C-alpha cells in the first residue's frame, strides 16, 4: 500500500468512527443546513451535542471532503454521498456467518 491509500483509510475511518459525524452526513443528505439548523436537529431528536462538538464534526467532514460550505450552509459532496451509500450497504447486509469446510490434503 502506498502512503496516499494509507492516509485515505485514516481519513475515511475518522468519519465512520463517530456516530454523530456519520449521522450529520445523513442529515445533510436531505437538505443543506447551517450550524443553527444542525444543532436544532440534534436537539429535536434528543441527541445531546455541544456547540464545540458540532464544529469539531463539521470541521472534520470539511477537511476530509465529505461536505463543503456554500454561503452559510453545509452541503454534502459526492464523497459524502458515497459514504452514506457505503454505510447503508453495511447496515443492510445481514451478519451471515460463512460456512466453513474442513479438508485434508494428502502429501504425495
Gaussian input, Z-matrix of N, CA and C with variables (Angstrom, degrees):
# hf/3-21g

backbone

0 1
 N
 C     1     B1
 C     2     B2     1     A1
 N     3     B3     2     A2     1     D1
 C     4     B4     3     A3     2     D2
 C     5     B5     4     A4     3     D3
 N     6     B6     5     A5     4     D4
 C     7     B7     6     A6     5     D5
 C     8     B8     7     A7     6     D6
 N     9     B9     8     A8     7     D7
 C    10    B10     9     A9     8     D8
 C    11    B11    10    A10     9     D9
 N    12    B12    11    A11    10    D10
 C    13    B13    12    A12    11    D11
 C    14    B14    13    A13    12    D12
 N    15    B15    14    A14    13    D13
 C    16    B16    15    A15    14    D14
 C    17    B17    16    A16    15    D15
 N    18    B18    17    A17    16    D16
 C    19    B19    18    A18    17    D17
 C    20    B20    19    A19    18    D18
 N    21    B21    20    A20    19    D19
 C    22    B22    21    A21    20    D20
 C    23    B23    22    A22    21    D21
 N    24    B24    23    A23    22    D22
 C    25    B25    24    A24    23    D23
 C    26    B26    25    A25    24    D24
 N    27    B27    26    A26    25    D25
 C    28    B28    27    A27    26    D26
 C    29    B29    28    A28    27    D27
 N    30    B30    29    A29    28    D28
 C    31    B31    30    A30    29    D29
 C    32    B32    31    A31    30    D30
 N    33    B33    32    A32    31    D31
 C    34    B34    33    A33    32    D32
 C    35    B35    34    A34    33    D33
 N    36    B36    35    A35    34    D34
 C    37    B37    36    A36    35    D35
 C    38    B38    37    A37    36    D36
 N    39    B39    38    A38    37    D37
 C    40    B40    39    A39    38    D38
 C    41    B41    40    A40    39    D39
 N    42    B42    41    A41    40    D40
 C    43    B43    42    A42    41    D41
 C    44    B44    43    A43    42    D42
 N    45    B45    44    A44    43    D43
 C    46    B46    45    A45    44    D44
 C    47    B47    46    A46    45    D45
 N    48    B48    47    A47    46    D46
 C    49    B49    48    A48    47    D47
 C    50    B50    49    A49    48    D48
 N    51    B51    50    A50    49    D49
 C    52    B52    51    A51    50    D50
 C    53    B53    52    A52    51    D51
 N    54    B54    53    A53    52    D52
 C    55    B55    54    A54    53    D53
 C    56    B56    55    A55    54    D54
 N    57    B57    56    A56    55    D55
 C    58    B58    57    A57    56    D56
 C    59    B59    58    A58    57    D57
 N    60    B60    59    A59    58    D58
 C    61    B61    60    A60    59    D59
 C    62    B62    61    A61    60    D60
 N    63    B63    62    A62    61    D61
 C    64    B64    63    A63    62    D62
 C    65    B65    64    A64    63    D63
 N    66    B66    65    A65    64    D64
 C    67    B67    66    A66    65    D65
 C    68    B68    67    A67    66    D66
 N    69    B69    68    A68    67    D67
 C    70    B70    69    A69    68    D68
 C    71    B71    70    A70    69    D69
 N    72    B72    71    A71    70    D70
 C    73    B73    72    A72    71    D71
 C    74    B74    73    A73    72    D72
 N    75    B75    74    A74    73    D73
 C    76    B76    75    A75    74    D74
 C    77    B77    76    A76    75    D75
 N    78    B78    77    A77    76    D76
 C    79    B79    78    A78    77    D77
 C    80    B80    79    A79    78    D78
 N    81    B81    80    A80    79    D79
 C    82    B82    81    A81    80    D80
 C    83    B83    82    A82    81    D81
 N    84    B84    83    A83    82    D82
 C    85    B85    84    A84    83    D83
 C    86    B86    85    A85    84    D84
 N    87    B87    86    A86    85    D85
 C    88    B88    87    A87    86    D86
 C    89    B89    88    A88    87    D87
 N    90    B90    89    A89    88    D88
 C    91    B91    90    A90    89    D89
 C    92    B92    91    A91    90    D90
 N    93    B93    92    A92    91    D91
 C    94    B94    93    A93    92    D92
 C    95    B95    94    A94    93    D93
 N    96    B96    95    A95    94    D94
 C    97    B97    96    A96    95    D95
 C    98    B98    97    A97    96    D96
 N    99    B99    98    A98    97    D97
 C   100   B100    99    A99    98    D98
 C   101   B101   100   A100    99    D99
 N   102   B102   101   A101   100   D100
 C   103   B103   102   A102   101   D101
 C   104   B104   103   A103   102   D102
 N   105   B105   104   A104   103   D103
 C   106   B106   105   A105   104   D104
 C   107   B107   106   A106   105   D105
 N   108   B108   107   A107   106   D106
 C   109   B109   108   A108   107   D107
 C   110   B110   109   A109   108   D108
 N   111   B111   110   A110   109   D109
 C   112   B112   111   A111   110   D110
 C   113   B113   112   A112   111   D111
 N   114   B114   113   A113   112   D112
 C   115   B115   114   A114   113   D113
 C   116   B116   115   A115   114   D114
 N   117   B117   116   A116   115   D115
 C   118   B118   117   A117   116   D116
 C   119   B119   118   A118   117   D117
 N   120   B120   119   A119   118   D118
 C   121   B121   120   A120   119   D119
 C   122   B122   121   A121   120   D120
 N   123   B123   122   A122   121   D121
 C   124   B124   123   A123   122   D122
 C   125   B125   124   A124   123   D123
 N   126   B126   125   A125   124   D124
 C   127   B127   126   A126   125   D125
 C   128   B128   127   A127   126   D126
 N   129   B129   128   A128   127   D127
 C   130   B130   129   A129   128   D128
 C   131   B131   130   A130   129   D129
 N   132   B132   131   A131   130   D130
 C   133   B133   132   A132   131   D131
 C   134   B134   133   A133   132   D132
 N   135   B135   134   A134   133   D133
 C   136   B136   135   A135   134   D134
 C   137   B137   136   A136   135   D135
 N   138   B138   137   A137   136   D136
 C   139   B139   138   A138   137   D137
 C   140   B140   139   A139   138   D138
 N   141   B141   140   A140   139   D139
 C   142   B142   141   A141   140   D140
 C   143   B143   142   A142   141   D141
 N   144   B144   143   A143   142   D142
 C   145   B145   144   A144   143   D143
 C   146   B146   145   A145   144   D144
 N   147   B147   146   A146   145   D145
 C   148   B148   147   A147   146   D146
 C   149   B149   148   A148   147   D147
 N   150   B150   149   A149   148   D148
 C   151   B151   150   A150   149   D149
 C   152   B152   151   A151   150   D150
 N   153   B153   152   A152   151   D151
 C   154   B154   153   A153   152   D152
 C   155   B155   154   A154   153   D153
 N   156   B156   155   A155   154   D154
 C   157   B157   156   A156   155   D155
 C   158   B158   157   A157   156   D156
 N   159   B159   158   A158   157   D157
 C   160   B160   159   A159   158   D158
 C   161   B161   160   A160   159   D159
 N   162   B162   161   A161   160   D160
 C   163   B163   162   A162   161   D161
 C   164   B164   163   A163   162   D162
 N   165   B165   164   A164   163   D163
 C   166   B166   165   A165   164   D164
 C   167   B167   166   A166   165   D165
 N   168   B168   167   A167   166   D166
 C   169   B169   168   A168   167   D167
 C   170   B170   169   A169   168   D168
 N   171   B171   170   A170   169   D169
 C   172   B172   171   A171   170   D170
 C   173   B173   172   A172   171   D171
 N   174   B174   173   A173   172   D172
 C   175   B175   174   A174   173   D173
 C   176   B176   175   A175   174   D174
 N   177   B177   176   A176   175   D175
 C   178   B178   177   A177   176   D176
 C   179   B179   178   A178   177   D177
 N   180   B180   179   A179   178   D178
 C   181   B181   180   A180   179   D179
 C   182   B182   181   A181   180   D180
 N   183   B183   182   A182   181   D181
 C   184   B184   183   A183   182   D182
 C   185   B185   184   A184   183   D183
 N   186   B186   185   A185   184   D184
 C   187   B187   186   A186   185   D185
 C   188   B188   187   A187   186   D186
 N   189   B189   188   A188   187   D187
 C   190   B190   189   A189   188   D188
 C   191   B191   190   A190   189   D189
 N   192   B192   191   A191   190   D190
 C   193   B193   192   A192   191   D191
 C   194   B194   193   A193   192   D192
 N   195   B195   194   A194   193   D193
 C   196   B196   195   A195   194   D194
 C   197   B197   196   A196   195   D195
 N   198   B198   197   A197   196   D196
 C   199   B199   198   A198   197   D197
 C   200   B200   199   A199   198   D198
 N   201   B201   200   A200   199   D199
 C   202   B202   201   A201   200   D200
 C   203   B203   202   A202   201   D201
 N   204   B204   203   A203   202   D202
 C   205   B205   204   A204   203   D203
 C   206   B206   205   A205   204   D204
 N   207   B207   206   A206   205   D205
 C   208   B208   207   A207   206   D206
 C   209   B209   208   A208   207   D207
 N   210   B210   209   A209   208   D208
 C   211   B211   210   A210   209   D209
 C   212   B212   211   A211   210   D210
 N   213   B213   212   A212   211   D211
 C   214   B214   213   A213   212   D212
 C   215   B215   214   A214   213   D213
 N   216   B216   215   A215   214   D214
 C   217   B217   216   A216   215   D215
 C   218   B218   217   A217   216   D216
 N   219   B219   218   A218   217   D217
 C   220   B220   219   A219   218   D218
 C   221   B221   220   A220   219   D219
 N   222   B222   221   A221   220   D220
 C   223   B223   222   A222   221   D221
 C   224   B224   223   A223   222   D222
 N   225   B225   224   A224   223   D223
 C   226   B226   225   A225   224   D224
 C   227   B227   226   A226   225   D225
 N   228   B228   227   A227   226   D226
 C   229   B229   228   A228   227   D227
 C   230   B230   229   A229   228   D228
 N   231   B231   230   A230   229   D229
 C   232   B232   231   A231   230   D230
 C   233   B233   232   A232   231   D231
 N   234   B234   233   A233   232   D232
 C   235   B235   234   A234   233   D233
 C   236   B236   235   A235   234   D234
 N   237   B237   236   A236   235   D235
 C   238   B238   237   A237   236   D236
 C   239   B239   238   A238   237   D237
 N   240   B240   239   A239   238   D238
 C   241   B241   240   A240   239   D239
 C   242   B242   241   A241   240   D240
 N   243   B243   242   A242   241   D241
 C   244   B244   243   A243   242   D242
 C   245   B245   244   A244   243   D243
 N   246   B246   245   A245   244   D244
 C   247   B247   246   A246   245   D245
 C   248   B248   247   A247   246   D246
 N   249   B249   248   A248   247   D247
 C   250   B250   249   A249   248   D248
 C   251   B251   250   A250   249   D249
 N   252   B252   251   A251   250   D250
 C   253   B253   252   A252   251   D251
 C   254   B254   253   A253   252   D252
 N   255   B255   254   A254   253   D253
 C   256   B256   255   A255   254   D254
 C   257   B257   256   A256   255   D255
 N   258   B258   257   A257   256   D256
 C   259   B259   258   A258   257   D257
 C   260   B260   259   A259   258   D258
 N   261   B261   260   A260   259   D259
 C   262   B262   261   A261   260   D260
 C   263   B263   262   A262   261   D261
 N   264   B264   263   A263   262   D262
 C   265   B265   264   A264   263   D263
 C   266   B266   265   A265   264   D264
 N   267   B267   266   A266   265   D265
 C   268   B268   267   A267   266   D266
 C   269   B269   268   A268   267   D267
 N   270   B270   269   A269   268   D268
 C   271   B271   270   A270   269   D269
 C   272   B272   271   A271   270   D270
 N   273   B273   272   A272   271   D271
 C   274   B274   273   A273   272   D272
 C   275   B275   274   A274   273   D273
 N   276   B276   275   A275   274   D274
 C   277   B277   276   A276   275   D275
 C   278   B278   277   A277   276   D276
 N   279   B279   278   A278   277   D277
 C   280   B280   279   A279   278   D278
 C   281   B281   280   A280   279   D279
 N   282   B282   281   A281   280   D280
 C   283   B283   282   A282   281   D281
 C   284   B284   283   A283   282   D282
 N   285   B285   284   A284   283   D283
 C   286   B286   285   A285   284   D284
 C   287   B287   286   A286   285   D285
 N   288   B288   287   A287   286   D286
 C   289   B289   288   A288   287   D287
 C   290   B290   289   A289   288   D288
 N   291   B291   290   A290   289   D289
 C   292   B292   291   A291   290   D290
 C   293   B293   292   A292   291   D291
 N   294   B294   293   A293   292   D292
 C   295   B295   294   A294   293   D293
 C   296   B296   295   A295   294   D294
 N   297   B297   296   A296   295   D295
 C   298   B298   297   A297   296   D296
 C   299   B299   298   A298   297   D297
 N   300   B300   299   A299   298   D298
 C   301   B301   300   A300   299   D299
 C   302   B302   301   A301   300   D300
 N   303   B303   302   A302   301   D301
 C   304   B304   303   A303   302   D302
 C   305   B305   304   A304   303   D303
 N   306   B306   305   A305   304   D304
 C   307   B307   306   A306   305   D305
 C   308   B308   307   A307   306   D306
 N   309   B309   308   A308   307   D307
 C   310   B310   309   A309   308   D308
 C   311   B311   310   A310   309   D309
 N   312   B312   311   A311   310   D310
 C   313   B313   312   A312   311   D311
 C   314   B314   313   A313   312   D312
 N   315   B315   314   A314   313   D313
 C   316   B316   315   A315   314   D314
 C   317   B317   316   A316   315   D315
 N   318   B318   317   A317   316   D316
 C   319   B319   318   A318   317   D317
 C   320   B320   319   A319   318   D318
 N   321   B321   320   A320   319   D319
 C   322   B322   321   A321   320   D320
 C   323   B323   322   A322   321   D321

   B1=1.4540
   B2=1.5233
   B3=1.3242
   B4=1.4601
   B5=1.5291
   B6=1.3254
   B7=1.4651
   B8=1.5266
   B9=1.3397
   B10=1.4646
   B11=1.5260
   B12=1.3174
   B13=1.4681
   B14=1.5306
   B15=1.3059
   B16=1.4669
   B17=1.5276
   B18=1.3326
   B19=1.4708
   B20=1.5233
   B21=1.3342
   B22=1.4694
   B23=1.5270
   B24=1.3175
   B25=1.4652
   B26=1.5285
   B27=1.3279
   B28=1.4671
   B29=1.5268
   B30=1.3389
   B31=1.4671
   B32=1.5266
   B33=1.3275
   B34=1.4625
   B35=1.5238
   B36=1.3229
   B37=1.4647
   B38=1.5246
   B39=1.3294
   B40=1.4644
   B41=1.5251
   B42=1.3201
   B43=1.4606
   B44=1.5134
   B45=1.3351
   B46=1.4550
   B47=1.5306
   B48=1.3125
   B49=1.4701
   B50=1.5256
   B51=1.3136
   B52=1.4621
   B53=1.5199
   B54=1.3140
   B55=1.4620
   B56=1.5188
   B57=1.3262
   B58=1.4644
   B59=1.5261
   B60=1.3257
   B61=1.4637
   B62=1.5295
   B63=1.3177
   B64=1.4588
   B65=1.5261
   B66=1.3267
   B67=1.4555
   B68=1.5254
   B69=1.3099
   B70=1.4647
   B71=1.5264
   B72=1.3271
   B73=1.4676
   B74=1.5320
   B75=1.3290
   B76=1.4622
   B77=1.5301
   B78=1.3295
   B79=1.4664
   B80=1.5248
   B81=1.3272
   B82=1.4683
   B83=1.5239
   B84=1.3276
   B85=1.4639
   B86=1.5304
   B87=1.3202
   B88=1.4548
   B89=1.5295
   B90=1.3299
   B91=1.4625
   B92=1.5295
   B93=1.3375
   B94=1.4630
   B95=1.5240
   B96=1.3237
   B97=1.4632
   B98=1.5193
   B99=1.3243
   B100=1.4478
   B101=1.5213
   B102=1.3088
   B103=1.4625
   B104=1.5328
   B105=1.3390
   B106=1.4674
   B107=1.5243
   B108=1.3229
   B109=1.4686
   B110=1.5292
   B111=1.3166
   B112=1.4686
   B113=1.5321
   B114=1.3296
   B115=1.4614
   B116=1.5303
   B117=1.3294
   B118=1.4730
   B119=1.5255
   B120=1.3274
   B121=1.4670
   B122=1.5222
   B123=1.3261
   B124=1.4705
   B125=1.5306
   B126=1.3269
   B127=1.4673
   B128=1.5258
   B129=1.3390
   B130=1.4668
   B131=1.5233
   B132=1.3444
   B133=1.4677
   B134=1.5343
   B135=1.3334
   B136=1.4669
   B137=1.5120
   B138=1.3307
   B139=1.4683
   B140=1.5289
   B141=1.3319
   B142=1.4660
   B143=1.5282
   B144=1.3253
   B145=1.4685
   B146=1.5262
   B147=1.3182
   B148=1.4593
   B149=1.5155
   B150=1.3190
   B151=1.4630
   B152=1.5271
   B153=1.3294
   B154=1.4662
   B155=1.5308
   B156=1.3302
   B157=1.4676
   B158=1.5309
   B159=1.3376
   B160=1.4718
   B161=1.5214
   B162=1.3241
   B163=1.4656
   B164=1.5285
   B165=1.3162
   B166=1.4721
   B167=1.5259
   B168=1.3322
   B169=1.4620
   B170=1.5335
   B171=1.3196
   B172=1.4664
   B173=1.5209
   B174=1.3355
   B175=1.4711
   B176=1.5235
   B177=1.3274
   B178=1.4634
   B179=1.5293
   B180=1.3305
   B181=1.4665
   B182=1.5282
   B183=1.3198
   B184=1.4677
   B185=1.5300
   B186=1.3320
   B187=1.4608
   B188=1.5287
   B189=1.3356
   B190=1.4605
   B191=1.5236
   B192=1.3326
   B193=1.4629
   B194=1.5205
   B195=1.3361
   B196=1.4606
   B197=1.5262
   B198=1.3375
   B199=1.4672
   B200=1.5252
   B201=1.3305
   B202=1.4546
   B203=1.5186
   B204=1.3060
   B205=1.4630
   B206=1.5172
   B207=1.3257
   B208=1.4666
   B209=1.5150
   B210=1.3104
   B211=1.4682
   B212=1.5142
   B213=1.3347
   B214=1.4646
   B215=1.5208
   B216=1.3312
   B217=1.4637
   B218=1.5226
   B219=1.3153
   B220=1.4589
   B221=1.5196
   B222=1.3380
   B223=1.4515
   B224=1.5189
   B225=1.3085
   B226=1.4556
   B227=1.5341
   B228=1.3195
   B229=1.4593
   B230=1.5354
   B231=1.3128
   B232=1.4656
   B233=1.5239
   B234=1.3226
   B235=1.4716
   B236=1.5255
   B237=1.3275
   B238=1.4580
   B239=1.5183
   B240=1.3292
   B241=1.4591
   B242=1.5254
   B243=1.3181
   B244=1.4731
   B245=1.5311
   B246=1.3273
   B247=1.4677
   B248=1.5253
   B249=1.3357
   B250=1.4678
   B251=1.5228
   B252=1.3339
   B253=1.4599
   B254=1.5264
   B255=1.3299
   B256=1.4681
   B257=1.5273
   B258=1.3335
   B259=1.4655
   B260=1.5280
   B261=1.3274
   B262=1.4691
   B263=1.5282
   B264=1.3199
   B265=1.4668
   B266=1.5324
   B267=1.3201
   B268=1.4630
   B269=1.5217
   B270=1.3353
   B271=1.4690
   B272=1.5337
   B273=1.3360
   B274=1.4630
   B275=1.5275
   B276=1.3171
   B277=1.4580
   B278=1.5220
   B279=1.3291
   B280=1.4679
   B281=1.5253
   B282=1.3219
   B283=1.4668
   B284=1.5271
   B285=1.3047
   B286=1.4589
   B287=1.5304
   B288=1.2981
   B289=1.4586
   B290=1.5303
   B291=1.3219
   B292=1.4597
   B293=1.5275
   B294=1.2924
   B295=1.4621
   B296=1.5251
   B297=1.3063
   B298=1.4531
   B299=1.5180
   B300=1.2994
   B301=1.4594
   B302=1.5230
   B303=1.3068
   B304=1.4570
   B305=1.5159
   B306=1.2753
   B307=1.4670
   B308=1.5188
   B309=1.2886
   B310=1.4505
   B311=1.5167
   B312=1.2945
   B313=1.4614
   B314=1.5239
   B315=1.2495
   B316=1.4510
   B317=1.5212
   B318=1.2930
   B319=1.4619
   B320=1.5209
   B321=1.2925
   B322=1.4752
   B323=1.4888
   A1=109.05
   A2=113.80
   A3=116.33
   A4=110.86
   A5=116.48
   A6=121.98
   A7=112.73
   A8=117.49
   A9=120.71
   A10=110.99
   A11=117.60
   A12=120.81
   A13=109.96
   A14=116.47
   A15=120.26
   A16=110.11
   A17=117.53
   A18=120.92
   A19=110.67
   A20=117.50
   A21=120.93
   A22=111.43
   A23=117.26
   A24=121.19
   A25=109.92
   A26=117.15
   A27=120.58
   A28=111.44
   A29=117.39
   A30=120.71
   A31=111.24
   A32=116.70
   A33=120.94
   A34=110.10
   A35=116.73
   A36=119.18
   A37=111.80
   A38=118.07
   A39=120.72
   A40=110.49
   A41=116.66
   A42=120.35
   A43=110.85
   A44=116.91
   A45=120.62
   A46=112.37
   A47=117.62
   A48=121.20
   A49=112.33
   A50=117.72
   A51=121.27
   A52=109.99
   A53=115.86
   A54=119.88
   A55=112.18
   A56=116.74
   A57=120.24
   A58=110.85
   A59=116.51
   A60=120.58
   A61=110.26
   A62=116.33
   A63=120.19
   A64=110.05
   A65=117.19
   A66=121.53
   A67=110.45
   A68=116.92
   A69=121.34
   A70=110.92
   A71=117.56
   A72=120.29
   A73=110.29
   A74=116.18
   A75=119.98
   A76=111.35
   A77=116.64
   A78=121.34
   A79=110.17
   A80=116.41
   A81=120.73
   A82=112.81
   A83=116.38
   A84=119.33
   A85=110.38
   A86=117.65
   A87=120.48
   A88=112.87
   A89=116.80
   A90=120.01
   A91=110.57
   A92=117.08
   A93=119.86
   A94=109.24
   A95=115.86
   A96=120.56
   A97=109.97
   A98=114.29
   A99=121.13
   A100=109.58
   A101=115.76
   A102=122.10
   A103=111.86
   A104=116.94
   A105=120.65
   A106=111.40
   A107=117.33
   A108=120.39
   A109=110.98
   A110=116.82
   A111=120.94
   A112=109.59
   A113=116.23
   A114=121.13
   A115=110.90
   A116=116.28
   A117=120.30
   A118=111.18
   A119=118.52
   A120=121.51
   A121=109.78
   A122=116.56
   A123=119.90
   A124=110.86
   A125=117.72
   A126=121.22
   A127=110.84
   A128=116.50
   A129=121.72
   A130=112.20
   A131=117.30
   A132=119.44
   A133=111.96
   A134=116.34
   A135=120.22
   A136=115.32
   A137=117.07
   A138=120.56
   A139=107.63
   A140=117.11
   A141=119.24
   A142=111.40
   A143=115.19
   A144=120.58
   A145=107.76
   A146=116.05
   A147=120.98
   A148=110.96
   A149=116.15
   A150=120.31
   A151=111.85
   A152=117.32
   A153=118.82
   A154=110.70
   A155=116.64
   A156=120.32
   A157=110.75
   A158=116.74
   A159=120.35
   A160=109.16
   A161=116.77
   A162=120.47
   A163=111.71
   A164=116.99
   A165=120.73
   A166=110.27
   A167=116.81
   A168=120.84
   A169=111.53
   A170=116.57
   A171=120.57
   A172=110.06
   A173=116.69
   A174=120.02
   A175=112.18
   A176=117.27
   A177=120.38
   A178=110.26
   A179=116.20
   A180=120.14
   A181=111.67
   A182=117.04
   A183=121.05
   A184=110.81
   A185=115.93
   A186=121.64
   A187=112.40
   A188=116.23
   A189=120.37
   A190=113.11
   A191=117.18
   A192=121.36
   A193=115.77
   A194=117.97
   A195=120.52
   A196=111.77
   A197=116.11
   A198=121.55
   A199=107.59
   A200=115.12
   A201=121.38
   A202=107.25
   A203=116.18
   A204=119.91
   A205=108.78
   A206=115.59
   A207=122.92
   A208=106.90
   A209=116.72
   A210=120.28
   A211=109.37
   A212=116.24
   A213=120.90
   A214=112.39
   A215=117.07
   A216=120.72
   A217=111.67
   A218=114.06
   A219=121.42
   A220=107.75
   A221=115.20
   A222=122.43
   A223=108.72
   A224=115.74
   A225=122.22
   A226=109.96
   A227=117.86
   A228=121.73
   A229=108.57
   A230=116.19
   A231=120.28
   A232=110.26
   A233=116.22
   A234=119.87
   A235=110.71
   A236=116.95
   A237=121.04
   A238=111.66
   A239=116.26
   A240=120.59
   A241=110.68
   A242=116.97
   A243=121.13
   A244=110.35
   A245=117.43
   A246=120.95
   A247=110.12
   A248=116.74
   A249=120.91
   A250=109.82
   A251=116.39
   A252=120.19
   A253=111.38
   A254=116.67
   A255=120.59
   A256=110.41
   A257=116.59
   A258=120.43
   A259=110.36
   A260=116.96
   A261=120.72
   A262=110.70
   A263=115.91
   A264=120.28
   A265=110.35
   A266=116.48
   A267=120.94
   A268=110.28
   A269=117.52
   A270=121.25
   A271=111.54
   A272=116.82
   A273=120.82
   A274=113.26
   A275=117.83
   A276=121.70
   A277=109.16
   A278=116.63
   A279=117.94
   A280=111.11
   A281=116.58
   A282=120.18
   A283=111.72
   A284=115.19
   A285=121.14
   A286=109.98
   A287=114.89
   A288=121.04
   A289=108.41
   A290=117.43
   A291=118.60
   A292=111.31
   A293=115.11
   A294=120.15
   A295=108.18
   A296=115.36
   A297=120.23
   A298=109.09
   A299=115.72
   A300=120.51
   A301=108.23
   A302=114.54
   A303=119.42
   A304=109.26
   A305=115.00
   A306=118.78
   A307=107.89
   A308=114.38
   A309=120.55
   A310=108.72
   A311=114.95
   A312=119.96
   A313=107.18
   A314=115.05
   A315=118.67
   A316=107.80
   A317=113.25
   A318=118.16
   A319=108.65
   A320=115.08
   A321=119.95
   A322=111.16
   D1=140.12
   D2=178.29
   D3=-90.93
   D4=172.17
   D5=-175.17
   D6=-61.50
   D7=-37.13
   D8=-179.40
   D9=-64.72
   D10=-43.44
   D11=179.69
   D12=-63.31
   D13=-42.36
   D14=179.02
   D15=-61.70
   D16=-44.88
   D17=178.73
   D18=-64.35
   D19=-40.61
   D20=178.25
   D21=-61.43
   D22=-39.58
   D23=178.01
   D24=-61.08
   D25=-43.59
   D26=178.68
   D27=-66.77
   D28=-40.09
   D29=179.46
   D30=-62.47
   D31=-45.79
   D32=-179.48
   D33=-68.54
   D34=-40.47
   D35=-177.77
   D36=-64.81
   D37=-29.36
   D38=177.04
   D39=-62.50
   D40=-37.27
   D41=179.51
   D42=-68.82
   D43=-44.40
   D44=-177.73
   D45=-78.80
   D46=-9.69
   D47=-178.56
   D48=-77.41
   D49=-15.33
   D50=-177.92
   D51=-122.21
   D52=121.16
   D53=177.29
   D54=-61.93
   D55=-38.87
   D56=179.68
   D57=-66.70
   D58=-38.52
   D59=-179.88
   D60=-66.76
   D61=-43.25
   D62=178.70
   D63=-66.72
   D64=-40.02
   D65=177.20
   D66=-61.62
   D67=-37.40
   D68=177.71
   D69=-58.84
   D70=-38.46
   D71=176.15
   D72=-62.68
   D73=-43.95
   D74=179.06
   D75=-62.40
   D76=-38.30
   D77=178.56
   D78=-62.21
   D79=-45.70
   D80=-176.67
   D81=-73.72
   D82=-12.04
   D83=177.85
   D84=-65.54
   D85=-36.02
   D86=-176.47
   D87=-78.08
   D88=-35.01
   D89=178.88
   D90=-167.33
   D91=151.01
   D92=174.08
   D93=-64.43
   D94=144.48
   D95=-179.44
   D96=-140.39
   D97=151.00
   D98=172.34
   D99=-91.16
   D100=175.38
   D101=-178.75
   D102=-53.99
   D103=-47.06
   D104=-176.74
   D105=-62.92
   D106=-43.38
   D107=179.33
   D108=-64.34
   D109=-38.96
   D110=179.14
   D111=-63.02
   D112=-47.47
   D113=-179.67
   D114=-60.71
   D115=-43.86
   D116=179.45
   D117=-65.49
   D118=-34.88
   D119=178.56
   D120=-62.14
   D121=-48.09
   D122=178.25
   D123=-60.56
   D124=-42.60
   D125=178.42
   D126=-61.41
   D127=-44.61
   D128=-176.73
   D129=-61.22
   D130=-36.56
   D131=-179.15
   D132=-91.53
   D133=2.32
   D134=173.67
   D135=80.90
   D136=24.76
   D137=177.30
   D138=-102.08
   D139=113.00
   D140=-178.51
   D141=-68.41
   D142=131.30
   D143=178.43
   D144=-153.69
   D145=131.57
   D146=179.26
   D147=-87.48
   D148=162.85
   D149=-177.51
   D150=-62.46
   D151=-39.45
   D152=179.53
   D153=-67.82
   D154=-31.73
   D155=178.44
   D156=-69.04
   D157=-39.89
   D158=177.02
   D159=-59.20
   D160=-48.53
   D161=179.91
   D162=-62.21
   D163=-38.33
   D164=178.30
   D165=-59.97
   D166=-46.45
   D167=-179.56
   D168=-67.36
   D169=-42.95
   D170=178.39
   D171=-60.23
   D172=-47.11
   D173=-178.54
   D174=-62.75
   D175=-39.20
   D176=178.40
   D177=-63.61
   D178=-44.13
   D179=179.77
   D180=-66.98
   D181=-36.00
   D182=176.29
   D183=-65.65
   D184=-48.72
   D185=-177.47
   D186=-60.14
   D187=-34.48
   D188=-176.67
   D189=-96.53
   D190=6.88
   D191=172.27
   D192=77.09
   D193=20.08
   D194=178.81
   D195=-86.02
   D196=-25.93
   D197=175.37
   D198=-136.56
   D199=166.83
   D200=173.27
   D201=-139.79
   D202=168.86
   D203=-178.99
   D204=-110.14
   D205=128.07
   D206=175.32
   D207=-121.78
   D208=108.04
   D209=-175.52
   D210=65.77
   D211=-124.25
   D212=178.91
   D213=-99.08
   D214=8.04
   D215=-176.16
   D216=-115.25
   D217=154.18
   D218=175.09
   D219=-101.58
   D220=136.78
   D221=-173.97
   D222=-126.99
   D223=141.94
   D224=177.03
   D225=-69.69
   D226=137.71
   D227=173.65
   D228=-95.04
   D229=175.06
   D230=176.58
   D231=-60.04
   D232=-38.36
   D233=177.55
   D234=-62.34
   D235=-40.23
   D236=177.65
   D237=-64.48
   D238=-40.40
   D239=177.90
   D240=-63.56
   D241=-41.83
   D242=178.39
   D243=-64.14
   D244=-35.79
   D245=177.48
   D246=-64.01
   D247=-41.23
   D248=177.70
   D249=-63.63
   D250=-45.44
   D251=179.88
   D252=-60.73
   D253=-41.57
   D254=178.90
   D255=-65.08
   D256=-42.07
   D257=178.95
   D258=-63.36
   D259=-41.66
   D260=178.38
   D261=-63.43
   D262=-40.38
   D263=178.58
   D264=-61.67
   D265=-43.62
   D266=178.27
   D267=-64.38
   D268=-45.18
   D269=-177.98
   D270=-64.50
   D271=-30.72
   D272=-177.84
   D273=-91.33
   D274=1.57
   D275=179.24
   D276=-92.75
   D277=121.74
   D278=179.70
   D279=-69.26
   D280=147.99
   D281=179.88
   D282=-80.00
   D283=58.92
   D284=-177.24
   D285=-73.52
   D286=135.74
   D287=-179.79
   D288=-90.36
   D289=130.40
   D290=-179.51
   D291=-69.61
   D292=151.23
   D293=176.69
   D294=-82.54
   D295=127.59
   D296=-179.81
   D297=-105.29
   D298=136.00
   D299=178.41
   D300=-122.03
   D301=134.97
   D302=176.80
   D303=-92.78
   D304=142.94
   D305=174.52
   D306=-142.77
   D307=151.92
   D308=179.30
   D309=-113.60
   D310=133.62
   D311=177.07
   D312=-99.18
   D313=138.52
   D314=175.10
   D315=-99.00
   D316=136.55
   D317=178.69
   D318=-83.92
   D319=140.68
   D320=-179.38
   D321=-101.73

